[in-house]
Amino acid sequence: MQRKILLLVIVSILVMLVSIGLVSYLTVHASIDHSLEDRLTLAKLLGRSLDYTLERNIIRLHDISFSGNVDLSDGDWAPERRALRTAYEYSMFSDGLFLMDLDGNILLSYPHKDDGAINLLGITYVQEALMEQKTVVSDVYTLSHTRRQVIFVLAPLKDPAGYVVGLVGGEIDPANYFFTWAIKAFPTGKDMKVELIDSHGIIIASNDPHRTFTYADHDRFLGNLIKEKRARVSKCHRCHAGGVEGREADMMAFAPLSFAPWGVTVRQPESVVFGPSTELQKAFARVSLIVIAVAVILSIGLSRSIISPLRALGRASERIASGDLSAPVPVYGGDEVEELAESFEAMRVRLEDSLEYIRLHTVELEDTVRERTAELIEQKKRLSLLLDEGIRAQEAERKRIARELHDETSQTLAALGMSLEIYSEALRQNKLTPDMVFELKGKVSSLMDGINRLIHDLRPPVLDDLGLESAIRWLLQRHLGENSIAYNMETSGLEDMDLDTRTELGFFRIVQESVINIVKHSKARSVEISFSYIDGHLGFEITDDGVGFDLEEVMKAHELGSEHGFGLMGMNERITNLGGEVMIHSREGEGTKITILVVEGAEDSDA
């Protein structure tokens, strides 16, 4: 026995050490992955923010063509100047906007610049935009005639007939406060460098002002990632930090932009990124040493204080098992082993008396088992009926959803598909008009309205967004108001109501069943509702002036297998699960009153 305990302790120590080591390994690596993912997420979020702003400003450039006022051949520049002024306002084009013909000549600029005749056809980005007739965002570019650094945003310029007649361009000062503000607006950690760079490796903006307009470390590597539009997390070194031996290792997260040949880098020293993981490893090591020490002390104590008394108790239990109840059980020590020996002795004394007691109660137990079995069979029948009703309700809801999807959503999708095909042909023939786009948008809105109705029927978002009271008001308007049934709801004490999600949802479903039953069966013209919350008691009373029914007859018919009464049984089951009660008063021709009462916390005490 002693050898077994020692062996068991040793095995336990090994299992604990292996478990701690495995948990340590998984936890540390999870911590590292989480740290790296956080930095990559920060880079992507900043990239998306910049993309969003660039997209909005690019749309302003395209709006100039959509304005319908562009005509470079009529000699009247007033409409074009107004279009440029409109696009310039509230945009990020701090250095102005300009119109350019297909030969690269600047025809009009806003604000006006007295630079004389300027031709930008020699700029690569201008050539790319003219040849491919697409929107181009440039890197940081230095103008040869002014030595001014600028970022170009170029978009095709179309006449009212839809033909490309030139380019509309915007000039952004790289030192624009927007880029620096966008980077500094994001939270950064200790020694973290957040930078926006172009495909040539020039730093457009940085949370370290001294690095702005300098070349980033590993500019070629980052330029390739920008061209490939590939996000990445990797380890690198600060090439600007002293000699090779003195270079500090960094972890760098990179995310490219979608609308510009730029990227966002987030760099932080490796020691900072992996600092929590290192501390976690040390903590696991300390825990392992403590576990080993405790296990060794425990094994020594077990071998000295438990083995001998247990052997004596084992021999006594063997005598009792063989039927010898005459010899007393020896008592050792003054701890749990002594209590165990005393329990054995008490067991020996009472065992003979217990045999007769067991025999007498066997018959009673059998009777009780038969009664409980009958009750369980009855409960099983009730649960089976409820399950059948639930399945029928589920299938009915599926049919309703399928019917709505077929009658509305699928037809709208079919019409949308046909419209897309027609408008695609119109686009190829340059006959696409704004009215066609607005019509297409209307069909999409109709489709979204149908889907939103399905979502509200399955689970109204107002319950999660605005709470139980607003959800019930929505429910009453949806089912009573839209069916021309007048209703009035009085409330009291609801400002103090703070229910858990389970109680809110269960209570809402009970009220929903009550309201639906009124609409389906009562033929009521008006309904009175009282909703209150007082000292933890949630009460709801709804009274209609409908045809009413005989509650006793409905329940008897349900017990005989009728489909009537499933809604009442479902309400009763739901309120029972919440630890509350529902009271129904109804007579034929006199309407129906349903009272629902839930005491907050009652379901917990029942459990």
N, C-alpha and C positions, 0 to 999 in steps of 0.2 A: 504493500500500500504506500509506504513511504517513497519507494522508488517511482511508483506511478505518479505521485504528487509532484516529486521533483521533475520527472520527465514532462508532466503536464505544464508545470511552471515554465520550463525551458522552452517547450513548444509555444506556449502563450507569448513569451517574450519575443521569440522569433517572428510569430505571426504579427504581433503588434509593431515590431520594428519594420517588417516588410510593408505592413499596411500604412504606417506613418511615412515610410520612404516613398511608397506609391502615391499617397495623397500629397506629400510634399512635392514630388515631381510634377504631378498633374496640376496642382494649385499654382506652383511657380510658373509653369509654362502657360497656364491660363492667364496668370497675371501679366506675363510678358506680352502675350498675344493681345490682351485687352489694352495694354499701354500703347502698343504699336497701332492697334485699330483706332484708338482715340485720336491719335495724331493724324492718321490718314483721313478719318472722318472730318477733323477740323479743316484739313486742306481741301477736301471735297466741298464742304459747306461754303468755305470762302470762295472757291471756284464757281460754285453755283450762284452765289450772290453776285459776283462780278459778271457772270454770263447773263444773269437776269437783267442787270442794268444795261449791258451792251445790247442785248436783244431789244429792249424798249427804245434805245436811242437809234438802233438800226431801223426799227419800224418808222421812226420819225422821218428818216431819209426816204424810205419807200413811200410814205404818205405824200411826198412832194409830187411823185409821178401820179399817184391816185387822185390828186386834187383836180386833175383835168385841165390845168392852166398852163402846162408846159408847152411852149411853142417857140423854138429857137430861131425860127425863120421870119416871124412877123415884125421884128424890130421893136416890139413893145415889151420892155422888161419889167413893167410894173407888177403884173401877176406873179412872175417868177420871184421878184424881190419880196412880195408879200408871203409867198410860200416858204422862202428861205427864212424870213423873220419869224414865222409861226413855228417852224421846226427848230429854230435856234433857241427860242424861249424855253426855259426849264430843261434844257438838254445839257449834256456833259461836253459839248463841242466848244470848249472855252476859247479856242483860237479862230472860230468862225466856220461858215459853210461856204461852198462854192459850187458853181455849175461848170462842167467841162464838156467840150464837144468831142467827137470821135477822134480828132487829131491831137488831143491832149491840151488844147488851148483853154485857159481860164476865161470864161465868158462873163461871169457875174459872181460876186462874192458878197457875203454879209457877215459881219459889218464890212463896209467898203474899205478896201486897202489900196493905197496909191503905189502899187508895186510895178505898174506898167504891164505890158503884155508878158504873160508867163506861160510857158509850155512845160507840162509835167510828164510828157510822154516818155522821157528817159528814165522815169522811176519804175522799177520792176513791178511794184504793187499796182501802179496804174495800168501797165501793160497787161498784167494778169486779169484785172477787172474788166478791161475792154475786150480782150480776146475771149475770155470764158463767159463774159456777161453775167457775173455773179458778184455777190457781196464779198469784199475783201477787207480784213482788218490787218494793218501792217504792224511790224515791230517798231521800235524806236528808230526814227529816221532823221538824219541831219540834212536840212536843206542847204544846197551848195551856194545859193545866192545870198542867203542871210545867215548861214551857220546856226540856224535855229533848230532845236530838236522838236520833233513833232510825231504824233501818231495819226495815221490816216485811217479813216473809215470810209470806204468807197462802195457805192451801190449803183446799179444800172439806172439810167434816167430814161424814162419812156414818155413818148408823146401820147395824146388822147387815143390814137389808133393802136397803141400797144407796142410800137416799134422802139427799139433802143436807139436813142439819138445822142447819147453821151453818158456822162457820169455825174452823180451828185455826191459830193464828198464833204466830210467833216474833219476838222483838225482838232486834236486833243493835245493839250500841253501835258507831257509826261509828268511834270511837277504838279499837276492838278491835285488839289487837296482831296479829291474824291478817293483816289487810290490809297493814299496814306490813311484817310479816315476809315475806309473799308477794312483795312488790315488791323488798325488799332482798335476797331470796334469789337473784334473777336477776342475772347479771353485767352491769355497765354500763360504758360507755366514758367517755372524758374529757368533762366538762361535760354529761353526758347526764341528762335529766330524765325519769323514769318515773312516771306518775301514773294513778290510777284515779279516774274522774269519773262523776257521774250525768247523767241527761238534762237537768238544769237547769244543768249546768256547775259544780256544786260538787265540789271535789276531796276525795274520800273518803280517799285515801292517796297519799303521795308520798315519793320518796327524799330530798326536801327538806322536813323537818318544818315549816318556816315557811309552806309553801303549803297545808298541810292545812286543810280547811273554808273555803278562800277560793274565789273564782270563777276558773275557768280562762280563759285567753285564748281568744277566739273561741268563747265558750260556746254561742252560737246555732248556729254552724256545726257544732260537735261534737254538739250536741243533735240536729240533723237527721240526721247520720251514724248516731247511735245508733238513731233511729226507723227509718231505712232498713236497719239491720243491714248496713252497707257498710264494708269496710276500705278504707283509702286512704293513700297517701303524697303529701304536698304540701309546698310551701314556704310559710312564714309568718314573721311578725315578733313579737318580744316586745313586746307593747303596753305592758308595765309598765316598759320600759327607756328612760327619758328621752324626749326630743323625737322628732319624726319623723325628723330627720337622724341621730339617734343610735341609732335602732332597729337591732338586730342581726338579720340573717336567720337563721332556723332551718329545718331539715328535720324534719318531723313525720310519724311513722307512727302510724296509728290503727287499732285493731281492736275491734269491738264484742263484748260478751258475749252468749251465747245465752239464759241463764236470768235475766238481770236487765237493766233499762234503763240499763246502764252501758257504759263503754268504757275502753280502755287507750291512753294516748298515750305515745309515745317521742319525745322532742325532743332535738336536738343541734345546735349551731351549724353553719351551712353550711360554714364554714372547716374545721371538724374532719372533717365527713363527706367533703368533697371534697378534703381535704389530700393523701391518697395519689395521687389522680388528677392533681392539680396537679404533684406531684413527678414523676410518670410522664411528663407532657407535657414538663417541663424536661429530663428524661433523654433522651427521644427527640430533642429539639432539639439537645442536645450531640452525640448519636450522629450526627445528620445532618451537622453541621459537620465532624466527624472524617472521615466517609465522603467528603465533598467534597474535603477536603484530601488524603487518601490517594489518591483517584482522579486528582487533578491531577498529583501527584508521579509516580504510576505512568505516566501517559500521556507525560510528558516523558521518563522513563527508557526506555520502550519505543521511542519514536521515534528515540532516539540510539543505543541499543546493540543493537537487534535487526534493524532494517530492512535495513541494508547486508549483514550476513552472510547473512541469509535470502535475499536476492536472488542472491548468489553460489551458495549451496547449491541454489537453485531451478534455476539454469542447469545445474549439474552433474547434478541429478536428471533433467533433460530429456535430457541426453546418454545417461545410463544407460538411460532408458526407450526411447530410439531404437535401442539396441543397441551404442552406442559405449562399450566398457569400457576403452579404452586410456589416456585422459586421467585423471590423478589428481584427487581432490577437494581443492580448496583449503581450508586450515585457518585460521580467524580467532580472535583473542581467546584467553582462557584460562578460559572459563566453560562453561555448558551448550551454547552454540553450537559451541564447539570439540569437545565430546564428540559432538555430533550430526554434525559433519563427519568425525570419526574413524570413527564408526559407518557413515557413508556409504562411506568408503574401504574399510573391512573388508567391507562388503556387496558392493562392486564386485569385490574380490579373490575372495571366496568364492562369488559368484553362479554362475560357470561350473561349479565343482565341485558345487554344490548341485543343478544341473539333472540330472546323472547320478544323484545320490543319490536325488532325488525319483522319477526313473523306476524305479529298482530297488525302491523301497519302495511304489510304487503297487500292484503286484500283492499284496504282503503286506497292505497296508491294505484292499484289496478283500476278501481272505479274512477279515480281522478283522471287517470290517463285516458280512459274511454271518453269522459266528458270533454277533456281538452281536445281529443282527436276530433270529436264531433264539431266543436267550435272551430277548429282549424279548417275542417272541410267546408263549413259554412263561409268562413272568411275567404277561403280559396275561391268559392263560387262567386262571392262579391267582387273579389279582385279580378276574376276572369271577366265578369260583366263590365267592370270599369275599363279593363284593358281592351275589350272588344269595342266599347264606345270610343275609347281614345284612338284606336286604329281607324274606326269609321270617321271620326272627326278629322284625323290626320289625312285620310284619303280624300275627304270632301275638300279640305283646304288645298291639297295638292291639285285636285281637279279645278278648283277655282283659280289657283295660280296659273295652271297650265292653260285654262281657258283665257285668262287675261293676257298671258304671254302670246297665245295664238291670235286672239282677236285684236289686240292692240300692238304689243311690242313687236311681234314677228312681222305684222303688216307694215308697221312703221319702218322696221329695218329693211323690208323688201323695197318699200318706196324710196328709202334713203339710198339703197344700193342702185336702183334704177336712176335716181337723180345724179349720183356720183358718176355713173357711166355716161349719162347725157352731158354732164358738166365737164367731164374729162375730154369728151369729143369737142365740146365748145372751147375748152382751153387750148386744145391742139389747133383749132381753127382761129384762135385769138378772138373768140366771140363771147368769152366769159364776162359777165357783167356783175356789178355789186348786188343787183337785185337777185341774181341766181344764188350768190353766196348767202344773202340774207334768208332766202327761201330754204336753203340747205340748213342754215343755222336754226330756223324755226322747226324743221323736222327733227333735228337733234334735240332741241328743247322739249318737243312733244314726247320724244322717246324717254328723256330723263324724267319728265313728269310721270309717265307710266311706271317707270322703275321705282321712283320715290313713293308712289302710292302702294306698290307691293311691299316696300320696306316698312312703311308706316303700319300696314295691316299686320305684318309679322311681329313687329315689336316697335311701338311708337317711340322715336328718339326723344320726344318731349319728356318721357318718364325719366330718362337719364340726364337730360339737359336742364329741365326746369323743376323736376320734383313731382311728388305724388298728386298734389292738389291740381297743378296745371294739367297733368296727364288725365285726371278724371274729368276736368272741364272739357278737354279735347275729346274724350270718349263720349261725353253727353252730347256735345255738338255734332259729333260724327254720326252717332246712331239715332239720337232723338231729334236734334235740330234739323238734320238733313231729311228726316222722315216726317217733318211737320208735326211733331209731338211737342207741345209746349212743356217747358220744364223751368223749375226755379230751385236754386241750391243756396242754402244758408250754411255758413261756416262759423266756427268759433275755436279759438285756441290753436289754430294751425301754425301760427308763427313760432310756437315752441316745439313743433314736431321735428324729431331727428331720428328717423328709423334706419335700420340696417337694410341692405339691398334685398336680402331674402324676404323680409317682411313686406317691404314696399311692393315687390313684384307679386308675391302671393296675394296681398290685399287687392292690388290692381286687377288681377285675373278674376277674383271673386266678384268685384264690382262689375267687371266687363261681362261676366256670365249673367249677372242680374239684369243689366241694361239690355243685352241681346235677347234675353227671354221676354222682356217687356215688348220689344219691337216685333218679335216673331209671333207671340201668342196672346198678348193682353188686349190688343185692339184699343189701347188707351189713347185719350186725347190730351191729357196733361199729367205731369209727374212732379211730385214734390220731393226734394232731397235735403237731408240734413247731414253735415259732415263736421265732426268735432274731434278734438284731442285735448283731454283734460286729465292731468295727473297720471300720465302713462297709459290712459285708456283711450284707444282709438275706436271711434264709433261712426257707423255709416247707416243711415236709414233712408229707404227709398219707397215711396208710396205712389201707386198709380190708380186711376179711376177706370180700369179696364174690366173685362168680363169675369176675372177671377177664376178659381178652380177649387175643387174639393181635394185638399192635401192628403187626407186619409185614403181616399180612393186611388189617387195617383201612386202613393207608396205601396198600397196593396197590389195594384196592377204591376208595379215594377218587380215586386217580390215573386209574382207569378210568371215573370219572364217577359213582360211588355217592355218596349223600348222607351216608354214614357218614364220620366223621373231621373234620367241619367244626368241631366244638368244639375238638378237638386242634389243628387248624390255626389257629383263632382265638387260642388260648392262646399258640401259638408266635409268631404275628405280634405279639401284645401284648408278650410278654417281649422280643422282638427290638427293638421300639421303645424299651424301657426300658434296652437295653444289657445284658440279663441272659440267662439260659438256663433251660430247663425240661427235666427228665429224667423219663421215664415208664418204669416197670418193671412189667410185668404178664404173667401167664400164666393161661390158662384154668383155673378151679378154685382158684387160689392168691391171689386178690385183686390189688390194684393199689397201687403206691406212686408218688406224684408228688412230685418235689423241685423247688422253685422257688428260684432264687438271683439276687439283684440286687446289683450293686456300686454303691454310691452315687457318682454323678458319671460313671458309665460312658457314659450316653447323651450327655453333653456332650462327652466326648473323642471319641466316634464321630462326632459332628457336626463 
